[in-house]
Structures are given as structure tokens and as C-alpha cells.
Amino acid sequence: MSNHLLSLLIWLPVVGAIPVLLAGAGRPGLARWISLLVAVATFAASLALLPAYDAATGTLQLGESLSWIPSLGINYSLAVDGISVALIILTTFVQILVIVGAWEIIQNKPHQYMAAMLVLEGLMIGVFCATDALLFYVFFEAMLIPMFILIGIWGGPRRVYATLKFFIYTFFGSIFMLVGLIYLYHKTGGSFAIADMANVHLTLTEQAWLFFAFLLGFAIKVPMVPVHTWLPDAHVEAPTGGSVVLAAVMLKIGGYGFLRFSLPITPDASHEFAWLVIVLSLIAVCYIGYIALVQQDMKKLVAYSSIAHMGFVTLGIFIAFLLVRDSNNPDAARLGMQGAMVQMISHGFISGAMFTCIGVLYDRMHTRQIKDYGGVINVMPIFAPFYVLFAMANSGLPGTSGFVGEFMVILASFSANPWIALFGAFTLIIGAAYTLWMVKRVLWGDIKNKHVAELKDVNGREIFVLSAFAAGVLVLGIWPEPLVHLMDASVARIVEQLAITKV
């Protein structure tokens, strides 16, 4: 079974979307139960990766390969390492919560909503498994389609603007990436295997062009400043489930792309331009924090905070170059890279949870403006502790997952340059400022108006979703060792590759 486990993970949700669609609008209950069953089955299958994958070696494992377009040397080839396994389990875990979260909320064509979510899940898992560059690209592009539909049909009043902006930005970046991949295909003598691309000899000029082609494709996905402006619009207009998947999983694909393409294929250019990515990451961390501070819309505030937290991921990945090449400190490089990976997983839980909390309030009040709330804790005493917990995690409180990754990245960047660490650590201050100020204005104080006074507390379904997120945040915050161990050997291999020059 284990030799087809990855294919099962990709195609189970995609094929599972068919009976969900066939259940039709007439039987929404049936459609919801089938989609939940498929999501739970996919999650169970993803847990089978843990015993099947040997974390001690950190190599690509559980490989499958079929010839797909033989005339062009394109293969359907899949394999995972520790980082992929962690991201796949995050994806399948979040998917269950999204489906349960949308159970009663989506009344318009729920079968189509659930089917789009399942297809999206399969395609995102495909991105994390693909070891053939063109297969990666197909999954990378294809997952835009269900997301486009989710925002475009179930989104807010400006959803058409938001979907087009999201699509144009992401597609624009991917075109450059495709050109880079085609160039590499000719350099390798007709192979799209990522491993072959990593082994091919490239001059610094070639690497620089390729580096920027990949940078555009992945930076828009992360998103990095200055190509981040699609994200707040997409988040604000997306339905809650769309926001959760977008923040928890889709943004991680940008960081994952850097690891799979930029670092192994263009190591020298990545080192040459590491300062650029580090500066952009620090701008994201500091400047975007200030933008989040002035937001009136809760969803926009959390969307901007996502950009700031993802800045830590790119910072940790590229700080490793300075540490390996300039100060010959591979241990600190591993720490930084490991921190970036932990931050990716942690941000998946925290941002997903924050958007779920905002969704809970929005479903009751139909407004996301902070000024319309106040004193919510008086009427929602069960909901309030969840909201505060996730807000604390968003601020990086020790004991929550938000602290672990950021702390590792700041420690590593201190070894590279104390100034980088200073600006990086600044996020903890500004992050606490915008997050806690939002909590103060939404939860605390006296009941502001009659709409707040009429609020109903969370029901069992919502408590289940929030508890699952809370468990992820707390377990990862208190006991990150299993996750670190799962990814450690893979991270070590990537750091070893960084030291090898191609020029």
C-alpha cells in the first residue's frame, strides 16, 4: 500500500469531490457528510505517512514514478521528505476543520463549495509531493482554479475584484517560473526532474536570471513585500473557509517552493541576493506590522499580520545562506531553516484559528469592523478564551506555537548579524500591539450596542473546530520536538547543499 500512498492522498479528495457534486443541491446534508468522510479518510491516510517515512535519513522517500508525457521526458513522479510530510498533515488536518466550520454557514450550493474544497486539498497535497518540475507547476497552477471559484462565488461584495487580482498576481509570477523551468529543461538535456535540475552546471548569470524567475513566482505566493497587495483583498472577500485554507496552507507553498527550487538549483545566486530577500523580509516584519495597526477591519488586520509572520519564513530560509557561506556556521543555519519550517506549520494553525474566530463573529453580526464590537466577552464567555489564546499565539507568547519558530529564527539571525535580529525581534512588539489592541476593542469593556448584546455563544460544532486549532497551537508550543525531529534530517540535507557552489 505504501508504494501508492502519495497518489492516494492526492486523488482521494479529488475523486471524492465527484459524489459530493452528484449529491446535488437537493441533498445538502448528504453532500456535507460525504465531504467530511472524504476529508477524514484523507487525514487518516496522511497519518500513515508517519510510520512509513523514515525521519532519520531525511531523503526523499515513498517515491512513485510513471511516464506521463514520454516524448517530452515529463513524469508523474512523487516523493516526500520530512518537510513535505509535515505540510501534508497540516493540509489534511485543516481541511477537516474547514468542512466542519462551513457545515451550517454555507447555504448557497453547499455541495459545490465542499467539492471545490476537496479538489483544492488534493491539488495542494500534489504540490508537496511532486518531484517533477512540470508536475509541480501543473498542481501549483491548478489549485488557483478552486480557490478562484471559492472566492468568486461565496465571497463578499467585492469578490470579483479580489478574485481577479488574486488570479492575475499569482499567474503573472508563475509565467516567469515556467520560463525558468523550460530553460532548465533544455540545460538538463530534456529532463523535468527537480533532482536533475539541481545537478546541472549553471554560470552565475544564468543562476541570477533563474533566481529572479523563481523569486517572482514564489514571492507572490508567500506573499513578500512589495507583491503582497492581493492578499488583504483576497482574505477580506473570501468566505471563512477560503481564508483559512489560503492562510494556513496556500501561503506555505511559496516558502516550500524556495526550498525545492531556488536553493538547490540556484545556490550561488541565492547567496548573492540573500541580502535582498532578508531586507524584504524585514520590511514585511516591521512595516506591515504598522499597516496592521491601523486596520479597521478584523480580517484585514489578520491578513496583514500573516504577511509579517510569513516574513519570518523567508528570513529563516535565506539567513541560512549568510550563516553557511559567510560565517561558516552550519548549526546556526540549521536552526534558522528549522525555525522557518516550524513557523510555517505554526502559522497554519494560528492564522487558520484567527480567521475562524473572525468568521464566528461575522456569522452572527455580519460586520468585521472592529468599531462595531466591544464587550463581546460578556455575552460569549466560551468563545472569548479561544480568541485570547490565538491572539497571544499571534503575538508570539512562549508556550504557544507562535513563539517557537520566531524564536529559532531570531536566535539564528543573531549569529549572522545582531542588527537583523533586532529588526526581526521588533515584530514581537508590534505584533503584540496590533493583536492585543484588536482584542481590547472587540472583547473587553462594556457591551457597546444592542447587536453585541444579542450575540449567541459558540455552539458545539464551533467549539470542536476552535479546540482542534487550540490543541495544535498548544502542543506545538509546549512540545515542538516531534515536529522538529520529523523535519530535522531533511533540513540538515538542505543546509549541506547550501555550501556546495556551482560556479
N, C-alpha and C positions, 0 to 999 in steps of 0.2 A: 504493500500500500504506500509505503513512504516514498517509493520512487515516483509516484504521481501526486504527491501531497500538494505541491505548489499549484499544479494545474487545477486540482480540486478546489483549492482556496480561491483561485481567480474565477473559475467558471461556475462554481456552485451558486454564488449570488446572482451572476448574470443570467444563468438558466432559470434560477429560482424566481426571477422577475417575471417570467412568462406566465406561470399560473396566477401570479398576483394580478397581472393585467387581465387575464382571462376571467378572473372572478368578477371583474367589471364594477361599474358604478352602482349596480343594483344590489351587490352584496358586499358593502364596505367592511363589515365585520370579518367576513371570510378572508378578504384581501389582507386585512391587518394581521390576522392570525398566521396566514401563510408567510407573510414577510417576516414576522417575528420568529417563526420556526426556522426560516432560512438563515436569518441573522444569527440565531443561537447555534445552529448547526455549523455555520462558518466560524464562529468564535471557538466552538469545541474543536473543530479541525485545526484552527490556528494554535490552540494549546498543545496539539500533538507535535508541533514543531519543537517544543522544548525538550522532550526526551529524544527526539530524532536528531536534533542538532548538537554536535559536539563543540561546546563553547571553548574548550581548552585550546583548540588549534586556531580558531578564528579564520579558517579558509572559507571559500565559497563551497557550500555543501548542498545535498539533496538535489543535485543537478538533473535537469531533463533537457533533451535536445531533439528536435525534429526538424527536418529540412522543410522550409516554408516556401521560399522562392529560390529554388536552386540556381536558376540562371544568373541571379544577382548575388548569390552567396549569402542570402538572408535566412537565418534560422530562427525557429521558435525555441529559444534556449533560455532556461530559467535556472537560478541558483540563489541561495541566500547566505549571508553571513550574520553575525550577531546583531549588527545594527538593523538589518532588514527584518530579522525576526522580531525585534522589539517594536519596530514601527508597524509591522503587520498585526501584531497582537493589539497594539493601541487602536489601529483602524477597526478591527472586528469588535473590540470592546465598546468603542464609541458608537458604532453602528447600532448595536442593540439599544443603547440609551436614546439615540435619536429616534428610533422607531417607536419605542415606548413613550418617548416625550411627545411625539406627534399624534398619539393614539386618538385623543378626542379633539385635538386642536384643528387638525386639517379636515375640514368637512367638504371642501370642494375637490372632487375627484381624488379621494384618498388612495385608490388603487394605483393611479398613475404616479402619485407622489412617492409611494412606497417602492414602486418598481424603479423609478429613477434613482432613488437612494441605493437600492441593491445593485443596480448596474454600476453606479458610481463607486460603490465599495469594491466590486470586482476589479474595476479598472485601476483603482488606486493600489490595490494589492499587486496587480500586474506590474506597476511601475517599480515596486520594491523588489520584485523577483527577477525582472528582465536582465539578462546578461548580454543580449544582443542590442546594439545601439539603436537599430531601426525599430525593433520590437518595443524598446523603452520609449522611443519617440511616438509610436502609434498609441501606446497607453497614455503617455503624457498629454497628447493632444485630445484623445478620445474622451478623457474624463472632463474636458471642458463642456462637452455636449450635455450630459445630465445636469451639471451644475448650472449651465445656461438656462435649461428648462426649469429647474427648481426655482431660480431667482425670477425668471421671466413670467412664470405662471402663478406662483404662490407668494411672490414678493410684495413689497409695499407699493405706495402710489408712484414712486419714480423708478419702478423696477426696470422699465425698458431702457432708460438711460444707463442704469447701473449695469445691466447685463451686457449692453453693447460695449461699455467702457471696459468691463472685465474681459470680455472676449477679445477686443481689439488689442489691448495691452498684452495679454498673455500670448496671443497668436503672433503679434509683432515680434516678441522676444524669441519665440520658438523658430521662426523662419531663419534667423541668424544661426541658431543652433543647428538646424537642418543643413544649412550650407556648410558649416564646420564639419558635420558628420560625413557629408558627401566627399569633402576634401580628404578627410582621413581615410575614407573607403578607398580612394584612389591611391593614397600613400601606402596602405597596407597591401595593395595588390588585390583588392576585391574581397575584403572581409569586413563585416559589420560587428564582429565580436569585440566587446569593450576591452577584453584582455589583449587582443592583437593590437588595438589602437594604443593601448598603454605601452606596448613594447616597441612601437615604431619610432625610428630616429627622426627628430624634428629640430630644425635650427631655432634660435631664439626668436627670430622674426616670425616664423611660422607659428611658433607657440603663442606669441603675443596676439596675433590675429585670432587664433582659435580660442585663447583665453577670453578675449572680449566677446567673441560669439557666444561662448558658454555663459559668460557673466551676464549678458543681456537676458538670455533665456531663463537663467535661474534667479537672477536678482529680482526680476519682475514677480517671480513666483513667491519669493521669500516674505514679503517684498522689502527691498532695501531702498533707502532714500537715494535718489530722487524719483524712483519709478514706483512709489508706494501709493499714489493718489487714487488708484482704482479700489483699493481695499476698503477704506471707510465707506465709500458709496455702496460697494457690493454687500458689506456687512449690514449696513443700515436697512437696505431694501430686502435682503434675503429673509426668508422665513427662519424661525429659530433653528430648526434642524439644519438648514443650509448653512447658517452662520457657524453652528457647532462643527460641522464637518469641514467647512472651509478653514476655520481657525485651528481645529485640532489635528487635521491630517494634511489638507492640501498645501498649507504653507510649508510643511516639513519637507515636501518634495523638492523645494528649491535647495534647502540645505543638503538634502540627500544627493541631489544632482552634483553639487560641488564635490562631494566625496567620491562619487563614481566617475566623474568626467574630468573636472578641472584639475584635481590634484594628481591623479595618476597619468593623465595624458599630457598635461602642460605644467610639469613641476617647476621648471625654471622661470617661466613667465609668471606663474602663480607666486613664486618667491619675489620676483622683480616688482610685481604690482600688489604684493600683500599690503603694503602701506596704504594703498588706495582703498582696499576693502576695509581695512582697520579704521581708517578715517571715516568712511561712510557708515560703518557700524557704530562708531562713537557718536556721530551726528544723530543717527537714529536713536541711540540710547538717551542722549541729552535733549536735543532739540524737540524730538517727537514727544518726549515727556512733558515739555512745556506746552505743546499743542494740546495734549490730552487734558492738561489742567484747565483749559478754558472752554472745554466742550460742554454744551447744554444737554446733549442727547446721550443717554447712558450707553447706547450701543456704539456710538461713535467714539466715546471715551475708551471703551474696552478695545475697539478696533485699533485705535492709535496705540494703546498700551501693548497690543500684540506686536506692532511694528518695533516698538522699543525692546520687547523681550526677545524677538527674533534677531535683533541686532547682536545679542549675546551669542547666538549660534554662529553667525558669520565671524564674529570676533574670535571665538574659541578656535574655529577651524583655521583661520589664517594667522592667528598668533603663533600657531604651531610651527609655521614656516620660519618665523624670526627665531624661535627657540632652537629649532634643529639646525638651521643653516648658519645663523649669525652668532648665537651664544653656545652652540653645541650642548644643548641641554634637553636630550630626548625625553627624560622623565617628566619635565615640566610641560613639554609639548603634548605628551600623552594625557596629562592632567587637563590641559586646555581643551583638547579634542574630546576627551571623555566628558568634560563639563558641558561642552556644546551638545553632545548627544543626549545627556541626561536632561538638559534644558529643553531639547526638542520634545521628549516624552512628557516632561513635567508641564510644559506649556500646553500640550494637548489636553491634559486633564484640567488645568486651571482655566484656560480660555474657554474650553467647552462648558465648564461649570459656570463661569461668569455669564456667558451668553444664555445658558439655560435659566439662570436666575432672572436675567432681564426678561426672558421670554415668559416666565411665570408671572411677573408683574404686568407685562404688556398684555397678556391674555385676559387679565382682569380689568385693567384700566384703559387699554388701547391708547396709551401715550408712553413715550420713552423720555419725555422731557423731565430732567431732574427737578425742576421747579414745581411740577405737578404733584410731587410726592412729599413725604415728610411725616415722621411718626408712624411709619409702617410697622415697626416692632410692636406697637400697642395692639394691632389687630392681627398680625401674623407672627405669633411668638415661636412657631416651629420653623418657619421659613428664615427668620432673622439670623439664628446662629449659623446656618449654612452660608448665607450671604456674607456674614462677617468672616467666617473661616476662609472662603475663597478670596475675599478681599485681602486678608492677611497673607495668603499664599501669593497673591498677585504682587504684594509689596515685598515678598522675599523674607517672610518671617521664618527663623530657624524652627525646625520641626515640621515644616511643610515642604513640599517638593520644590517650591519656587526658590528656596534658599540654596539647595544642593548644587544645582547646575551653575547658578550665577556665582556662587562662592568659589567653585572649582575654576571657573573661567577667570575670575578676578585674581585668584592666587597665581594662576599660570601667567597672566599678563603682567603681574608684578615682577616675575622673573625676567620678563622680556624688557619691560620699561615701566618704572613706577608711575609715570605720567598717564600711561594707558590705563593702569589700574585705578588711578584717581578718577579719571573721567568715567570709567566703567562703573565704579562703585557709586558714582553720583546717581545712578538710576535707582538705587535703593532709597535715596532721599526723595527724589522727585516722584518715584513710583508710589511711595507711601503717601506723598502729598496728594496726588490726584485721586488715588484709590480711597483713602480714608476720608477725604473731603466729600467724595461721592456718597460714601456710607453715612457720613454725618447728615447730609442733606436728605437722603432717602429714608433711612431707618429711624434715626434718633429724633428727639424733640417731641413736640405736641402734634396731634393729628391736625394736618393743615386744612383739609377740606372734606366735604361730605363724601366724595368719591373714595378717599382713603378710608374713611370710617366704615364704608360698606364692604371693604375687601374681605374675601374669604381666605382662610389659611390653606396651605398646600394640602392636597389630597394624597392618598396612598401611592398613586402612580408617580406623582411628582417627588414624593419623599424617596421612593425607590431610586429614581434617576439621580437625585441630588446625593443620596447616600453612597451610591456607587462611585460618583465622582469624588466625594469626600474620602472614601476609602483609598482611591488611587492617590490623591494628594497627600494623605497622611502616611500611607505605607511607604511611598517613595521618599517622603520627607524624613521619616524616622529610620527606615531600613532600606537604603538605596543599594546595599551590597549585591542582591541578586541581579539587579539590572546592570550594575557596573561590571559584575563578573561575566554576564551574558555578552557584553559588548567589548570587554577589555582586550581580548586577543585580537579581535578584528581591528580595533583602534590602534593597537600596537603595530599591526601589519601596515596600516596606512601611514603611520608615523615613520616606519622604516623606509617606506617608499619615498617619503619626502626628501630623504637625504641623498637619494640617487639622482644625479644630474644627467640630462640627455645631451647636453651641448658639448 
